[in-house]
Amino acid sequence: MLISLILILLQACGPEGETIIPDPIIKKISPPFWGTIFIDPDIVTPSDPTAFLELAYTGQESRVMYDRRANDWITVDAFLYNADFDDGLSIEIQVNPEFGDPETAEVEAVKYAPVIGQLSTALRKDVQTVWIHKGINPFGGGNNNLLIHTGQADEYIRDGILEETFIHEASHTSLDAYHAGAPGWLKAQDDDPTFISEYAKDNPTREDIAESYLTYFAIKYRSDRISVGLADTILSAIPNRINYFEGLVLDMHPVE
């Protein structure tokens, strides 16, 4: 049975049509997850639609990129590719020259561009660049960018969570600046019984939006792919954050 939307488990409709979620009995409980990218590998799958159209090599030029292996900014003559999407957005994909030649670097750019295209317009709107390096190092978001280390990407692909990881990182890039300090979000944090994850709890300003948004996305747009138990856990932990996201006007192409 489908969980139609976030209203079905814990919500009711008030007399004026406003969304009401009953207060949890337990106000402060432990977060239900360590990190939300691991909760279900099928929230987004490779067969889901993508807004990606085409990739074009534009040459090799100097670019400043962040490299987690160095824990610092580096300047390299990156291989550059322009990725175009069907909503009019475009992203410059910058590939570390350590990949050797434009053809080998393009294999990496082509590998990730369609997955990035599965992100909604709302999550791609502030993504101007993508950095691609070798190494088993964490991905990153923010800086109008998505950071990829290909060794880590291989592990995410093996575990089926590459798409979920991009949602997390793109939330940093395109949502944090607008919402992490917003009064409504801060009130939702305060009113909810807990954080969605230990990672969010340990980093409430930096990680709570990204950790929570993925679970909202699962409830709102992929309810047929998650269990009733998982949906109930999410809604019990962060009902007010879910309501906050529900109140935003986000362009969800190509998700819907």
C-alpha angles and dihedrals in degrees: 000000000000122000093227098205140321091291096070104075112033106002136092132179120251126222093269093044095260120144114256126188116189116242112260115249091229110054101191121032136152117278110265096224139038093219129350100224087074100052099090130356094205101062084102122011134189090256094061117108121274132202091212114123112170147336126225128190109230101180140264120298141153115280135172110231135171115241118192091201088067094030085223146082116277132192115220140159094253128197104243130211129177112220115200125199131199094245091064096260122127133190131199108227110206115198122196111247088233085090087074109227140019094259094055092043090050090058087063094045092049090048094061106027095079091048091051086050088060088067114096120257087250091060095043098044095093096035105109100159142021122207119206123193136159119251142082097267133128122278118242143208136194127061088086084287149100115222119209130187107190098214089056090044090057089056092049090050091050090052093043095240104108092108093047090050092054090052089054094048095043089052087062090050101045107021110032098070092053102038115019091083098029115127092233092053093047090051091050090052090051095045097046118091094234147340120280092238144012087244091058092044092052092047105030097163099039105035110022097087094049095042093048099041094062091056091047088052090052092051096043104037108017103036091134091061100053130065124256087241093056092047091050091050092052095046093046092052103044111014094147094048088050089052090049092056091044089058094056123096102228127172102236100185123168092018091066 
